[in-house]
Amino acid sequence: MTPDISKALFARLRRQVGLRCGYCRTSAVVVGQPLTFEHIIPRARGGASDENNLWLSCRRCNGHKGTRVEAVDPETGLVVALFNPRRQVWSEHFSWSGDGTRVLGLTPCGRATVFALQLNNPDIVAARLLWVAADWHPPQE
């Protein structure tokens, strides 16, 4: 926990988010690592450490997002805002492939987020294949 985020705020976020990454929806239990604080507008871009700008994400997604707030939609070539897990509904922008191993972007925002956060990196897709076989994935929302 960072000094500017209180235990009470962390507890509220956990109640709101549960134990799944706001971007890839992977369970912290499945990956065996706690979720990290995600500044939707990164501090490096002036984002605050208050509840309206925080969510929880896995280390992989948080690391790939970095200081990004927008990315190119690979289908249209337009620069669009990344998915905001606090304000947007995951299922309106993403779905799972038939085999449950790939995140599919349904909108420009979804496609840009899949691309920027590398949601279908070969390593995570291989891991998801194992999780699907164990009936741990994809998440049932």
C-alpha positions as a LaTeX table, in Angstrom:
\begin{tabular}{lrrr}
\hline
Residue & $x$ (\AA) & $y$ (\AA) & $z$ (\AA) \\
\hline
Met1 & 0.00 & 0.00 & 0.00 \\
Thr2 & 1.32 & 3.43 & $-0.88$ \\
Pro3 & 1.47 & 6.16 & 1.77 \\
Asp4 & $-1.13$ & 8.33 & 0.02 \\
Ile5 & $-3.74$ & 5.52 & $-0.07$ \\
Ser6 & $-5.32$ & 4.68 & 3.26 \\
Lys7 & $-6.31$ & 1.22 & 4.46 \\
Ala8 & $-9.94$ & 2.39 & 4.50 \\
Leu9 & $-9.74$ & 3.42 & 0.84 \\
Phe10 & $-8.10$ & 0.12 & $-0.05$ \\
Ala11 & $-10.94$ & $-1.74$ & 1.71 \\
Arg12 & $-13.57$ & 0.27 & $-0.21$ \\
Leu13 & $-11.81$ & $-0.47$ & $-3.51$ \\
Arg14 & $-11.68$ & $-4.19$ & $-2.70$ \\
Arg15 & $-15.44$ & $-4.17$ & $-2.04$ \\
Gln16 & $-16.08$ & $-2.36$ & $-5.34$ \\
Val17 & $-13.65$ & $-4.36$ & $-7.47$ \\
Gly18 & $-13.58$ & $-7.76$ & $-5.85$ \\
Leu19 & $-10.52$ & $-9.82$ & $-6.64$ \\
Arg20 & $-10.38$ & $-9.29$ & $-10.41$ \\
Cys21 & $-8.24$ & $-7.01$ & $-12.53$ \\
Gly22 & $-10.25$ & $-4.11$ & $-13.95$ \\
Tyr23 & $-8.77$ & $-4.69$ & $-17.42$ \\
Cys24 & $-8.17$ & $-8.40$ & $-18.08$ \\
Arg25 & $-10.60$ & $-9.61$ & $-15.37$ \\
Thr26 & $-8.04$ & $-12.15$ & $-14.14$ \\
Ser27 & $-8.51$ & $-13.23$ & $-10.55$ \\
Ala28 & $-5.78$ & $-12.47$ & $-8.05$ \\
Val29 & $-6.38$ & $-15.95$ & $-6.65$ \\
Val30 & $-5.59$ & $-17.54$ & $-10.03$ \\
Val31 & $-2.32$ & $-15.65$ & $-10.55$ \\
Gly32 & $-1.32$ & $-15.89$ & $-6.90$ \\
Gln33 & $-0.45$ & $-12.19$ & $-6.60$ \\
Pro34 & $-2.34$ & $-9.34$ & $-5.01$ \\
Leu35 & $-3.86$ & $-6.70$ & $-7.25$ \\
Thr36 & $-2.12$ & $-3.34$ & $-7.46$ \\
Phe37 & $-3.50$ & 0.18 & $-7.26$ \\
Glu38 & $-4.26$ & 1.51 & $-10.71$ \\
His39 & $-4.36$ & 5.26 & $-11.23$ \\
Ile40 & $-6.77$ & 5.60 & $-14.14$ \\
Ile41 & $-5.24$ & 9.00 & $-14.88$ \\
Pro42 & $-1.62$ & 8.29 & $-13.90$ \\
Arg43 & 0.00 & 10.48 & $-11.27$ \\
Ala44 & 2.63 & 11.38 & $-13.88$ \\
Arg45 & $-0.21$ & 12.99 & $-15.84$ \\
Gly46 & $-1.67$ & 14.82 & $-12.85$ \\
Gly47 & $-4.03$ & 12.08 & $-11.63$ \\
Ala48 & $-4.92$ & 12.09 & $-7.96$ \\
Ser49 & $-4.77$ & 9.20 & $-5.50$ \\
Asp50 & $-8.43$ & 9.57 & $-4.63$ \\
Glu51 & $-11.21$ & 7.04 & $-4.94$ \\
Asn52 & $-12.57$ & 8.48 & $-8.21$ \\
Asn53 & $-9.24$ & 7.89 & $-9.95$ \\
Leu54 & $-8.32$ & 4.51 & $-8.48$ \\
Trp55 & $-9.15$ & 0.94 & $-9.36$ \\
Leu56 & $-7.32$ & $-2.35$ & $-8.90$ \\
Ser57 & $-5.48$ & $-4.22$ & $-11.61$ \\
Cys58 & $-3.06$ & $-7.09$ & $-12.01$ \\
Arg59 & 0.62 & $-6.28$ & $-12.22$ \\
Arg60 & 0.76 & $-7.26$ & $-15.89$ \\
Cys61 & $-1.97$ & $-4.82$ & $-16.97$ \\
Asn62 & $-0.74$ & $-2.04$ & $-14.68$ \\
Gly63 & 2.79 & $-2.39$ & $-16.02$ \\
His64 & 1.71 & $-2.30$ & $-19.66$ \\
Lys65 & $-0.62$ & 0.64 & $-19.09$ \\
Gly66 & 2.11 & 2.72 & $-17.48$ \\
Thr67 & 1.32 & 6.39 & $-18.02$ \\
Arg68 & $-0.99$ & 5.83 & $-20.98$ \\
Val69 & $-4.50$ & 7.23 & $-21.09$ \\
Glu70 & $-5.06$ & 6.64 & $-24.80$ \\
Ala71 & $-3.85$ & 4.38 & $-27.59$ \\
Val72 & $-4.39$ & 3.65 & $-31.26$ \\
Asp73 & $-7.36$ & 1.49 & $-32.26$ \\
Pro74 & $-5.68$ & $-1.05$ & $-34.57$ \\
Glu75 & $-8.81$ & $-1.31$ & $-36.71$ \\
Thr76 & $-9.45$ & 2.39 & $-37.42$ \\
Gly77 & $-6.02$ & 3.89 & $-36.76$ \\
Leu78 & $-7.62$ & 6.52 & $-34.52$ \\
Val79 & $-6.22$ & 7.49 & $-31.13$ \\
Val80 & $-8.89$ & 6.79 & $-28.49$ \\
Ala81 & $-9.14$ & 6.80 & $-24.72$ \\
Leu82 & $-8.26$ & 3.58 & $-22.94$ \\
Phe83 & $-10.96$ & 1.66 & $-21.09$ \\
Asn84 & $-11.87$ & 3.19 & $-17.73$ \\
Pro85 & $-12.93$ & 0.39 & $-15.35$ \\
Arg86 & $-14.49$ & 2.88 & $-12.96$ \\
Arg87 & $-16.78$ & 4.52 & $-15.50$ \\
Gln88 & $-17.28$ & 1.91 & $-18.24$ \\
Val89 & $-18.77$ & $-1.59$ & $-18.31$ \\
Trp90 & $-16.30$ & $-4.31$ & $-19.32$ \\
Ser91 & $-18.82$ & $-6.36$ & $-21.32$ \\
Glu92 & $-19.72$ & $-3.35$ & $-23.49$ \\
His93 & $-16.13$ & $-3.07$ & $-24.72$ \\
Phe94 & $-14.77$ & $-6.63$ & $-24.49$ \\
Ser95 & $-15.75$ & $-10.27$ & $-24.72$ \\
Trp96 & $-13.92$ & $-13.59$ & $-24.47$ \\
Ser97 & $-12.94$ & $-15.70$ & $-27.46$ \\
Gly98 & $-14.86$ & $-18.95$ & $-27.85$ \\
Asp99 & $-12.11$ & $-20.90$ & $-26.11$ \\
Gly100 & $-11.87$ & $-18.35$ & $-23.28$ \\
Thr101 & $-8.20$ & $-17.52$ & $-23.81$ \\
Arg102 & $-8.30$ & $-14.17$ & $-25.64$ \\
Val103 & $-9.85$ & $-10.83$ & $-24.82$ \\
Leu104 & $-11.68$ & $-9.47$ & $-27.85$ \\
Gly105 & $-12.10$ & $-5.71$ & $-28.23$ \\
Leu106 & $-15.63$ & $-4.86$ & $-29.35$ \\
Thr107 & $-15.24$ & $-1.09$ & $-29.63$ \\
Pro108 & $-12.44$ & 1.29 & $-30.58$ \\
Cys109 & $-11.76$ & 1.77 & $-26.85$ \\
Gly110 & $-11.75$ & $-1.99$ & $-26.28$ \\
Arg111 & $-9.47$ & $-2.75$ & $-29.22$ \\
Ala112 & $-7.03$ & 0.02 & $-28.26$ \\
Thr113 & $-6.94$ & $-1.26$ & $-24.67$ \\
Val114 & $-6.34$ & $-4.87$ & $-25.77$ \\
Phe115 & $-3.46$ & $-3.66$ & $-27.94$ \\
Ala116 & $-1.89$ & $-1.19$ & $-25.47$ \\
Leu117 & $-2.10$ & $-3.44$ & $-22.41$ \\
Gln118 & $-1.08$ & $-6.54$ & $-24.40$ \\
Leu119 & $-4.09$ & $-8.42$ & $-23.07$ \\
Asn120 & $-3.40$ & $-11.27$ & $-25.49$ \\
Asn121 & 0.34 & $-11.59$ & $-24.96$ \\
Pro122 & 1.34 & $-15.20$ & $-25.83$ \\
Asp123 & 2.41 & $-15.89$ & $-22.23$ \\
Ile124 & $-0.95$ & $-14.89$ & $-20.72$ \\
Val125 & $-2.89$ & $-16.70$ & $-23.45$ \\
Ala126 & $-0.91$ & $-19.88$ & $-22.64$ \\
Ala127 & $-1.69$ & $-19.43$ & $-18.95$ \\
Arg128 & $-5.38$ & $-18.87$ & $-19.70$ \\
Leu129 & $-5.42$ & $-22.13$ & $-21.65$ \\
Leu130 & $-4.40$ & $-23.94$ & $-18.46$ \\
Trp131 & $-6.92$ & $-21.96$ & $-16.38$ \\
Val132 & $-9.70$ & $-22.87$ & $-18.82$ \\
Ala133 & $-8.74$ & $-26.55$ & $-18.56$ \\
Ala134 & $-9.01$ & $-26.26$ & $-14.75$ \\
Asp135 & $-12.39$ & $-24.49$ & $-15.13$ \\
Trp136 & $-11.01$ & $-21.34$ & $-13.45$ \\
His137 & $-11.46$ & $-19.14$ & $-16.50$ \\
Pro138 & $-13.01$ & $-17.16$ & $-18.14$ \\
Pro139 & $-14.68$ & $-15.35$ & $-15.27$ \\
Gln140 & $-18.43$ & $-15.71$ & $-15.01$ \\
Glu141 & $-19.77$ & $-12.20$ & $-14.56$ \\
\hline
\end{tabular}
